């Protein structure tokens, strides 16, 4: 019997379907089946790629968009879909890094992105459960309470309409915790929103191809499915750039983040967003925090969607907490703050690219004149992805845009040196440790059905997986990007690279960049 890839039909980049994947038909288009010439080719069918295609189509450009899976099958479909100008990184930290004027620009850019999304939903009549909601930022127990006051003061100086409140709506009445209120945030069903953008793009003459894997990019064209798309401008909007070997991957680092969606009786909680300030004692440079929102579910229940428990991709073992155990930790944290939910309806994880200075990289790829990148979502993928489309459109069209320099991928920030050293040091440590490690198992007979592992055979590292029919599959366990030793992710049934976040299915198919090629198969009998 032919074995089945655990990641089914490229619907999503893991074994768990998100609520969004499960409640919207696959956004599939025809595959690329011939050579094309266009003004702009966009690689990636998430919020960044589709917003870029939408903006450029409105500007009169001929646009072709290529997506490896289906639209939203990457990280956009695994988000919690919060549209907010409350950033993962504190505004007072951004001021220390960039200075007051640039931190104020950052605040205004995200305020603009929230407004633009609301405008697009209205202009295109997109039925995506959009709601304007308030958000509440409160202190993690490991954080100093005075830092909340610093953030409130900084957001006010930068023009954001925030206020301090003495009690958090939705928390039990005996919880007197203060919070910063961020009014008029947004939330939606991300895949329904992407469908609305895609419908508008094709209506304006843009072309969308799914099931189309790009395996080569240069300044003249993108090559996919054995065909060539020749273009004047090439936009890489793939979460992690697949056209760059090293430059951008010393500026940002991949993290896994976990999500549960729990049923709560309708009317129990207000529609809102809640965030803590993150674990200041974490070993990770990007201090993991929790992020929560409410989503309509049915006539009886809403879904409380709660995320967090982050770790560097491929490095869950560094904290001795497995990927699966992180859901239990997330459930416990959520229950302690929102003791209202019944059963868990969904759970999934996603990948976040954390830039070393807190802001996305949007613009011309360093060293290129006509290749552009959108990356470094930093947990604010809805607004950073939207800004990507707006900024790239203005660069290509020659329009002035106040945010071009702020998000320039070539920028150098001098006040992040210690964090940079920690992140790069972590990569070097993992490279050495994993190459000298003996592997997870000594023989494939140790594998249970549905389980994968790393097997060492002399100097070789082999990724092995036993499917539900007890057939063993084996590939190289060396990431084709820069040689990191992959790690088995037993939660999402994938092999993940601990260096730069590339991910592969259990059968070796690439599903996350920066790697662009599949893992070569390895015959176990020859080793």
Secondary structure, DSSP 8 states (H G I E B T S, - for coil): -----SSGGGSSSSSS--HHHHTS---------S-EEEEEEEE--SHHHHHHHHHHHHTT--EEEE-SSSTT-SGGGGS--EE-SS-SS-HHHHHHHH-HHHHHHHHHHHHHHHHHHHHHHHHTT--S--EEEEEEEE--TTS-HHHHHHHHHHHHHTT--EEEESS-TTS-TT----EEEEEEEEE--HHHHHHHHHHHHHHTT-EEE-S--EEEE-SSEEEETTEEEEEEEEEEEEES-SS-SSGGGGTEEEEEEEEEEEEEETTSS-SEEEEE---TT-SSSS----EEEEEE-SSSEEEEEEEEEEEETT-GGGGT--HHHHHHHHHHHHHHH-TT---EEEEEEEEEEEETTSS-EEEE-TT-SSEEEEE--TT-HHHHHHHHHHHHHHHHHT---TTTTTT-TT---GGGHHHHHHHHHHHHHHHHHHHHS-BSBSSGGG--TTEEEEEEETTEEEEEEE-TTS-EEEEE-B-TTT--BEEEETTTTEEEETTT--EEETTS-EEESS--S---B--GGG-
